[in-house]
């Protein structure tokens, strides 16, 4: 059984090269309206898309994080968890109590989940309109730039980047784990997961080989997870934004 929505979801491709064809404000409104229509924690609606329109700043971010599809995208957004909006209109006494609640780890987690849902909906909406898109952990190695340039207030934390534009490439569909690698019944089965990963590894060996790469999923994971990275400042970032993580 299939339909146009299922087909669109199954044919997702991350686009990292864009044409110079403009993306209108009207299209952006359609995409972000679809994003905002999804579920979120307690209807706090704790997600704000901050578009970076300064091309020089996009170039600076690209230099910082090494992702050219930030600078080259017609529209680039920093997706934030935003609980600042929920404090607006409260009396000083209630605001103080509310800040204590909103600063908790539970709220940060709920905000990040809400942002992920909104981002996924935005990506599907964009692709349904013929655009290409790519999401990236844009806060990584760039959050200090965002803090400096975007003037994000307390309880507003950058979590992801989102680029959209008209595709200038056809990267093909990257295979995913078989359903056994994400669907279990009754309890978690390590054997089922090992079997699923083993099957998937063989699929990815063929996929990479077709692209002239000698690798597999597990080999790629090993490479990515053992390269030297300093996450120490990123780990402190939520506390700097007012989240207690308690």
Secondary structure, DSSP 4 states (H G I P E B T S, - for coil): ---HHHHHHHT--B---B-S----HHHHHHHHHHHHTS--GGG---EEEEEE--HHHHHHHHHHHT-HHHHSSSEEEEEEEE-GGGGTT--HHHHHHHHHHHTSHHHHHHHHHHHHHHHHHHHHHHHHTT-EEEEE-TTTTTHHHHHHHH---TTEEEEEEEEEE-BS----PPP---GGGT--SSS--HHHHHHHHHHHHHHHHHHHHHTT----HHHHHHHHHHS----HHHHHHHHHTT----
